Amino acid sequence: MSGPGEGKKFLGNAKVYVHEKGKSGASVTHVDIELDELNDIMKPGENSFVGAKPGGVFIGLKKEMIKRAEKVLKKH
């Protein structure tokens, strides 16, 4: 985990859950990351990819998502 650094903007404290298949409407077990500000970057229904890194994960962004993320950065 690398923590704060140049070029990183803190968006807020996300709620992270492992959502078990068959409970609360989950059709497969998955990880939920809940933070309203993420919808300024990724719109509901859009898909991307995730990768593991030491101490956590990263979410790769597609071109349109990158444009929205850069707008978010200008606001912070």
C-alpha positions in Angstrom: 0.0 0.0 0.0 1.6 3.3 -1.1 -0.7 5.8 0.7 -0.9 9.5 0.0 1.4 11.0 -2.6 1.8 13.5 -5.3 -1.0 13.3 -7.9 -3.3 11.4 -5.5 -6.5 13.1 -4.4 -8.5 11.8 -1.5 -12.2 11.3 -2.4 -13.6 10.0 0.9 -14.0 7.0 3.1 -15.5 4.1 1.0 -17.5 1.3 2.5 -16.2 -2.0 1.3 -18.1 -5.3 1.6 -17.9 -8.9 0.4 -21.4 -9.5 -0.9 -22.3 -13.2 -0.6 -24.1 -15.0 -3.4 -27.8 -15.5 -2.7 -27.9 -12.8 0.0 -29.4 -9.3 -0.6 -29.9 -10.0 -4.3 -26.4 -11.0 -5.2 -26.3 -13.6 -8.1 -22.5 -14.1 -7.5 -20.2 -13.4 -4.6 -18.4 -10.1 -5.3 -16.8 -7.0 -3.6 -18.9 -3.9 -3.3 -17.1 -0.5 -2.9 -19.6 2.1 -1.9 -18.7 5.8 -2.3 -21.0 8.2 -4.1 -18.1 10.2 -5.6 -17.1 7.2 -7.6 -20.2 7.7 -9.8 -18.7 11.0 -11.0 -16.0 8.8 -12.7 -17.8 5.5 -13.4 -21.5 5.6 -14.3 -23.8 2.9 -13.0 -23.8 0.0 -15.6 -20.3 0.8 -16.9 -17.6 -1.9 -16.6 -13.8 -1.6 -16.2 -11.2 -3.9 -14.8 -9.5 -4.3 -11.4 -6.0 -5.5 -10.5 -4.3 -6.5 -7.3 -1.4 -4.5 -5.8 0.4 -4.9 -2.4 -2.1 -3.8 0.3 -5.1 -3.5 -2.0 -6.5 -3.1 -5.5 -6.6 -0.6 -8.3 -9.4 0.1 -10.8 -8.3 0.6 -14.4 -10.3 3.3 -16.2 -11.5 3.4 -19.8 -11.0 6.6 -21.9 -14.4 8.2 -21.1 -13.9 7.4 -17.4 -10.4 9.0 -17.5 -11.9 12.2 -18.9 -14.4 12.3 -16.0 -11.7 11.5 -13.5 -9.6 14.4 -14.7 -12.6 16.7 -14.2 -13.0 15.4 -10.6 -9.3 16.1 -10.0 -9.8 19.7 -11.1 -12.6 20.1 -8.5 -10.4 18.8 -5.6 
